[in-house]
Amino acid sequence: MRWLFVFVLLAPATASAFCRKTTVDPDPGFTPSPSQPCWTEGVPIFWKDMPVAYSVNEAASSKVSLPVTEDAMSLAFAQWSSAMCTPDAKTRLEVRFAGPTSSRLDATDKTSTVLFDDTGWSHGKSVLALTTVTFDTKTGELLDADLEINTTDYTPSTTDTLSGSPEPLTKRRTRPASKSNL
């Protein structure tokens, strides 16, 4: 089954509070509360095998080169892999760069791909990234996660901030790429 997640990336890059995606969509009438802050029906989605392999689309972006993209993604995933979920528990995420790929957005190729969209971003100007996640609806095992980055409306930087946003690209990648990995 294929799901789209849209992340507005103006929140801090910490992993302090979020709800894990499950194999069952929340009921439209569900309202989080202190006693039930998250939808819990279904099986939490997860990566079965570590490390999780990811690739970067070989076209990269007209605004950032492939080597810079590879370095930025490596740094972002390294930051996430060392993130503390609680004061006593580190994330279990392990990743490895599988090299550049010609793959774009293909939920069936089992290649988790980072892709820049320089010319036709259709998910709204305020959306900086979108992750398409494919998982087994019975077990919750993640099979593929493709990450699109909006470079139609934003110019990425690894040292400065994206135009119109408060954080560098490397900090931004740590949050959306990993939400379903804890």
For each residue, the residues with C-beta under 8 A, 3 or more apart:
1: 23 134 135 136 137
2: 107 132 133 134
3: 21 132 133 134 135
4: 130 131 132 133
5: 21 130 131 132 133 176 179 180
6: 123 124 127 130
7: 127 128 129 130 131 175 176 179
8: 11 126 127 128
9: 128 129 165 167 172 175 176
10: 165 166
11: 8 175
12: 16
13: 79 167 171 172 174 175
14: 83
15: 18 80 83 84 85 91 175 178 182
16: 12
17:
18: 15 179
19: 32 37 38 39
20: 38 44 45 180 182
21: 3 5 44 45 133 179 180
22: 39 40 41 42 43 44 45 140
23: 1 42 43 45 135 136 137 138 140
24: 39 41 42
25:
26: 30 39 41
27: 30 39 41
28:
29:
30: 26 27 39
31:
32: 19 36 37 38
33: 36 37
34: 37
35:
36: 32 33 40
37: 19 32 33 34
38: 19 20 32
39: 19 22 24 26 27 30
40: 22 36
41: 22 24 26 27
42: 22 23 24 140
43: 22 23 138 139 140
44: 20 21 22 140
45: 20 21 22 23 133 135 140 141 142 180
46: 140 141 142 180 181
47: 50 52 93 141 142 181
48: 141 142
49: 52
50: 47 92 93 94
51: 94 95 96
52: 47 49 93 94 95 96 112 181
53: 95 96 97 98 111 112
54: 73 77 95 96 97 98 112 113 114 177
55: 97 98 99 100 101 103 111 112 113 114
56: 60 66 69 70 73 97 100 101 113 114 115
57: 60 100 101 102 103 104 113 114 115 116
58: 66 100 101 102
59: 66 116
60: 56 57 64 65 66 68 69 116
61: 64 69 116 118 149 151 156
62: 118 151
63: 116 118 151 155 156
64: 60 61 68 69 72 116 151 156
65: 60 68 69
66: 56 58 59 60 69 70 100
67: 70 71
68: 60 64 65 71 72 158
69: 56 60 61 64 65 66 72 73 114 116
70: 56 66 67 73 74 97 100
71: 67 68 74 75 158
72: 64 68 69 75 76 156 158 169 170 173
73: 54 56 69 70 76 77 97 114 173
74: 70 71 77 78 97
75: 71 72 78 79 158 170
76: 72 73 79 80 169 170 171 172 173 174 177
77: 54 73 74 80 81 93 95 173 174 177 178
78: 74 75 81 82
79: 13 75 76 82 83 170 171 174
80: 15 76 77 83 91 93 95 174 177 178 181
81: 77 78 91 93 94 95
82: 78 79 90 91
83: 14 15 79 80 90 91 174
84: 15 87 89 90 91
85: 15 89 90 91 182
86: 89
87: 84
88:
89: 84 85 86
90: 82 83 84 85
91: 15 80 81 82 83 84 85 178 181 182
92: 50 181 182
93: 47 50 52 77 80 81 178 181 182
94: 50 51 52 81
95: 51 52 53 54 77 80 81
96: 51 52 53 54
97: 53 54 55 56 70 73 74
98: 53 54 55 101 111
99: 55
100: 55 56 57 58 66 70
101: 55 56 57 58 98 111 113
102: 57 58
103: 55 57 106 109 111 113
104: 57 113 115 146
105: 113 115 132 146 148
106: 103 109 111 113 144 146
107: 2 132 134 143 144 146
108: 134 144
109: 103 106 144
110: 143 144
111: 53 55 98 101 103 106 144
112: 52 53 54 55 144 145 146 147
113: 54 55 56 57 101 103 104 105 106 146 147
114: 54 55 56 57 69 73 146 147 149 173 177
115: 56 57 104 105 146 147 148 149
116: 57 59 60 61 63 64 69 148 149 151 156
117: 120 121 148 149 150 151 152
118: 61 62 63 151 152
119: 152
120: 117 152
121: 117 125 127 150 151 152 153
122:
123: 6 127 130 148 150
124: 6 127
125: 121 150 153
126: 8
127: 6 7 8 121 123 124 130 150
128: 7 8 9 149 150 154 162 165 172
129: 7 9 147 148 149 150 172 173 176
130: 4 5 6 7 123 127 147 148 150
131: 4 5 7 145 146 147 148 176 177 179
132: 2 3 4 5 105 107 144 145 146 148
133: 2 3 4 5 21 45 142 144 145 180
134: 1 2 3 107 108 142 143 144 145
135: 1 3 23 45 140 141 142 143
136: 1 23 139 140 141 143
137: 1 23
138: 23 43
139: 43 136
140: 22 23 42 43 44 45 46 135 136
141: 45 46 47 48 135 136
142: 45 46 47 48 133 134 135 145 180
143: 107 110 134 135 136
144: 106 107 108 109 110 111 112 132 133 134
145: 112 131 132 133 134 142 177 180
146: 104 105 106 107 112 113 114 115 131 132
147: 112 113 114 115 129 130 131 173 176 177
148: 105 115 116 117 123 129 130 131 132
149: 61 114 115 116 117 128 129 156 173
150: 117 121 123 125 127 128 129 130 153 154
151: 61 62 63 64 116 117 118 121 154 155 156
152: 117 118 119 120 121
153: 121 125 150 164
154: 128 150 151 162 163 164 165
155: 63 151 162 163
156: 61 63 64 72 116 149 151 162 169
157: 160 161 162 168 169
158: 68 71 72 75 168 169 170
159: 168
160: 157 168
161: 157 165 166 167 168
162: 128 154 155 156 157 165 167 168 169 172
163: 154 155
164: 153 154
165: 9 10 128 154 161 162 172
166: 10 161
167: 9 13 161 162 171 172
168: 157 158 159 160 161 162 171 172
169: 72 76 156 157 158 162 172 173
170: 72 75 76 79 158 173 174
171: 13 76 79 167 168 174 175
172: 9 13 76 128 129 162 165 167 168 169 175 176
173: 72 73 76 77 114 129 147 149 169 170 176 177
174: 13 76 77 79 80 83 170 171 177 178
175: 7 9 11 13 15 171 172 178 179
176: 5 7 9 129 131 147 172 173 179
177: 54 76 77 80 114 131 145 147 173 174
178: 15 77 80 91 93 174 175 181 182
179: 5 7 18 21 131 175 176 182
180: 5 20 21 45 46 133 142 145
181: 46 47 52 80 91 92 93 178
182: 15 20 85 91 92 93 178 179
